Amino acid sequence: MKTPIDTCKGKILSYDERTGEVLISVAYPDWYTLMKREYRECLVQMIDSRPLSDKQRKACYALIGEIADFVGEGKDRTKEYMKIKFLAEDFGETADKIFSLSNAPMSLVCAFQRFLVNFILQWDIPTNFPLMQFVDDIPDYIYSCLINRKCCVCGARAELHHVDRVGMGRNRDEIVHEGMEAMPLCREHHDECHRLGQQRFNEKHHFDGGVVLDKTLCRIYGLKKKPGGGKGQ
């Protein structure tokens, strides 16, 4: 039986830089469905053709292994569950679109890897390694650590560290924090950052900086937002 969502693979023939138009050739052998459904338009999904690296594949398996140990399930069962959860939550797809870590597009596996890291942070799953070593989007990782109050260096319980210095004598309850740069650090790494200075700390732990505090983060930490939104609102 033909599925409601009809997809097929095409080939890009040309691209017009002036208009932004892409010319695509698609082979569609099902003439009956084409006529019955009166197809006039189609959606096109660009497929990442870069080869998946062993490093990315091993990173996903390492993260899945930590989740499996925590929940007490086998790795294969956990892997399939996490793939279904990832597709359902991030793409709205179901199990008939399950991908393989052996030949999936690189961009899809990178997104799956970020999903696994965020899942571990959200559910406070202990790991035998720093999560930073399996992160490809560091700002996204720092933001997730801020949301879940986890130290972005070691994963311990964190407090807010302002990369933009608040300054001596300024009342933290009165200044507007939204738009300021911050990162979550445990007490040990917070002290280390103040001892080394921000630049040396960033270099040591491979950070470019923190992330900008938005309304969501200000609400989580009870910080004052821009005019029109008071502290904790």
Secondary structure, DSSP 8 states (H G I E B T S, - for coil): ---SS----EEEEEEETTTTEEEEEE----HHHHHHTT-----------S---HHHHHHHHHHHHHHHHHHT--HHHHHHHHHHHHHHHHT---GGG---TTT--HHHHHHHHHHHHHHHHHTT---SS-GGGG-S-HHHHHHHHHHTTB-TTT-SB-EEEESS---TT--TTTS--TT-EEEEE-HHHHHHHHHH-HHHHHHHHT-S--EE--HHHHHHHT---STTS-TT-
